[in-house]
Amino acid sequence: MKFYFIETSNDPRLVQQIANATGAQPGGKLYAEALSVRDGPAPTYAQMFRHNIDFLAKAMVPPSN
């Protein structure tokens, strides 16, 4: 299965257009150039890193049949 990720600081339209053409599924929103709000999922650098790694790792696990 293919996944796509959107960076929270970028316009997602191009990524979504490519995903629609390839059949990729959403993997989540990654924080790359900005942190989330204080009560969000990535308010510090360490929490941003953990958030992104969790989403990426989940996408790499093959689906169980």
KOLBA-914757 format. One record per residue: residue number from 1; x, y, z of N, C-alpha, C in turn; residue in one letter. Coordinates in pm, whole numbers. Atoms other than C-alpha are relative to their C-alpha. Layout:
BEGIN
[NUM [X Y Z] [X Y Z] [X Y Z] "A"] ...
//
This chain:
BEGIN
[1 [84 -117 0] [0 0 0] [89 124 0] "M"] [2 [-73 -127 8] [121 350 -81] [-65 102 91] "K"] [3 [50 -106 -86] [88 636 163] [61 133 -43] "F"] [4 [-55 -133 19] [132 1008 126] [-12 76 130] "Y"] [5 [-3 -82 -119] [213 1261 392] [-2 146 -41] "F"] [6 [8 -144 26] [136 1630 401] [75 71 111] "I"] [7 [-65 -84 -100] [360 1880 574] [-95 112 38] "E"] [8 [97 -97 -48] [156 2115 787] [27 142 -47] "T"] [9 [-33 -136 42] [338 2422 658] [-10 21 -151] "S"] [10 [9 -11 146] [278 2352 286] [-143 -19 -50] "N"] [11 [130 18 66] [-20 2363 52] [-14 -147 -41] "D"] [12 [13 144 26] [-149 2003 30] [-57 -36 -137] "P"] [13 [72 32 123] [-320 2030 -310] [79 -84 -99] "R"] [14 [-79 76 95] [-35 1900 -527] [20 -143 48] "L"] [15 [-18 134 -56] [35 1606 -296] [-129 -80 -12] "V"] [16 [128 70 11] [-335 1517 -292] [-32 -35 -144] "Q"] [17 [22 29 142] [-352 1538 -672] [83 -122 -42] "Q"] [18 [-86 115 32] [-59 1297 -705] [-53 -125 68] "I"] [19 [56 115 -72] [-212 1069 -441] [-123 -54 -71] "A"] [20 [119 44 71] [-540 1058 -631] [37 -75 -127] "N"] [21 [-43 64 125] [-356 963 -951] [68 -135 25] "A"] [22 [-74 123 -29] [-154 687 -780] [-74 -96 90] "T"] [23 [73 86 -92] [-409 549 -537] [58 -3 140] "G"] [24 [-61 -4 -133] [-201 642 -233] [-104 41 104] "A"] [25 [89 -29 -113] [-372 665 105] [66 102 91] "Q"] [26 [-60 -99 -90] [-325 946 357] [71 -67 117] "P"] [27 [-78 53 -112] [-54 871 612] [0 92 119] "G"] [28 [6 -96 -109] [-102 1183 819] [70 129 -34] "G"] [29 [-64 -130 16] [25 1534 863] [129 1 80] "K"] [30 [-129 -8 -66] [391 1582 941] [35 145 29] "L"] [31 [-47 -133 -36] [541 1880 1116] [148 7 -37] "Y"] [32 [-139 -9 46] [862 1985 941] [61 137 28] "A"] [33 [-56 -135 -13] [908 2360 948] [-67 81 110] "E"] [34 [71 -72 -106] [674 2453 1232] [-53 -100 101] "A"] [35 [59 82 -106] [549 2316 1561] [-150 19 -2] "L"] [36 [145 -16 -13] [183 2265 1643] [-28 104 109] "S"] [37 [39 -87 -110] [-10 2484 1882] [36 -69 132] "V"] [38 [-47 52 -129] [73 2436 2251] [-72 -128 44] "R"] [39 [74 120 -41] [-203 2178 2310] [-19 -98 -116] "D"] [40 [7 87 116] [-152 2007 1971] [93 -120 12] "G"] [41 [-79 123 -6] [35 1688 1881] [152 22 -4] "P"] [42 [-143 -23 13] [376 1854 1830] [41 139 49] "A"] [43 [-30 -133 -50] [427 2155 2057] [149 25 30] "P"] [44 [-144 -15 -22] [800 2090 2116] [74 -78 -109] "T"] [45 [-79 70 100] [1081 1970 1892] [-2 -151 24] "Y"] [46 [-1 143 -32] [1099 1634 2072] [-134 -65 -31] "A"] [47 [132 55 28] [723 1580 2046] [-29 2 -149] "Q"] [48 [15 -5 144] [729 1686 1680] [71 -120 -63] "M"] [49 [-78 111 53] [998 1429 1608] [-73 -132 26] "F"] [50 [72 124 -36] [804 1154 1792] [-127 -15 -84] "R"] [51 [123 1 80] [480 1247 1613] [30 -45 -142] "H"] [52 [-33 33 138] [643 1229 1271] [48 -145 -13] "N"] [53 [-50 137 4] [827 902 1345] [-114 -100 16] "I"] [54 [114 91 -20] [506 739 1471] [-82 -14 -128] "D"] [55 [78 6 124] [318 830 1150] [77 -74 -109] "F"] [56 [-80 66 103] [605 717 924] [14 -150 28] "L"] [57 [-16 142 -36] [660 390 1113] [-130 -76 -24] "A"] [58 [129 66 21] [289 307 1101] [-23 -29 -148] "K"] [59 [17 19 144] [291 349 722] [91 -109 -55] "A"] [60 [-95 100 48] [587 110 688] [-35 -142 40] "M"] [61 [38 133 -45] [421 -181 864] [-95 -61 -104] "V"] [62 [90 61 99] [272 -420 609] [-133 -38 64] "P"] [63 [131 36 -57] [-101 -480 652] [-6 -151 28] "P"] [64 [16 142 -33] [-187 -809 821] [-121 -55 -74] "S"] [65 [111 64 74] [-402 -1046 620] [-54 -117 76] "N"] 
//
